[in-house]
């Protein structure tokens, strides 16, 4: 594998271009904003989403999808979940069955409630049967760009596709483990963002380690229930894409979703918080999908439900916590 196209030049897409630079002889980095693509060409630095890091000399920024995808053996998309369908529709005419498609998006599509890999398949299958994989795990973009040791999971229904991506992406500081459970990996990567908002609320209210540990543990149970109901494997949620990512996002200062919860606890309105952010906090939209999925699969997701009520119906952080603590008593 020599040619890689990365679709999405946010912090994560840019960090992946840096981390995977040594693994590919040619990288195209597609940016949604034409002015950002031009600045990346001249300065080699993503001054909006990941300042302070240079992209590799052989990474070519572009705003043109046809140029980005030309000859790509792997297409790695790192766009927000609500943009994926539209992007793949635009990309479809430039794609073929020889390409491997890798999703690095941690979210679910509202309305359809599809996982991102399912969205990619739905868009491309009228043309050909796509080979799709997903990557997820405990990753902060800045640490990946610093070449700090990072471990992820690459999952595909086709074990051979997962192994191909594993071999293409793995290096001295970027280690991938394979899985045949994309459902578990994607549900874990999505719902952990919802739980992380709750963790931020606890931190913002000055609560201690007891509360955070309880939230993480019950959040993991919640993620696992939903993943299994959607066809995932419980052991997947005990791994990097489940527990690993959950702990990172709930405790790390670089977590955007946790930061949303902190600001909510400080009394700021959601619209104000979102408008002040340069990057998307996927957990905000994922709360909608989570409560819809809970109803579809008759699964209890109490943390997700209270985050939804807090984000969209004005329930105060303190009341949301009280509701969780006063639920009917039951066995673990």
ABEGO torsion letter per residue (X at the ends): XABBBBBEABAAAAAAAAAAAAABABBBBBBABAAAAAAAAAAGBBAAABBGBBBBAABBBBABAAAAABGBABBBBABBAAAAAAAAAAAAAABBAABBBBBABBBBBBGAGBBAAAAAAAAAAAABBBBBBBBBEBBBAAAAAAGBBBBBBBBBABAAAAAAAAAAABBAABBBBBBABAAAAAAAAAAAAAAAAAAAAAAAAGBBAAAAAAAAAAAAAAAAAAAAAAGBBAAAAABAABAAAAAAAAABAABAAAAAAAAAAAGBBAAAAAAABABBBAAAAAAAAAAAAAAAAGBBBAAAAAAAAAAAAGBBAAAAAAAAAABBBBBX
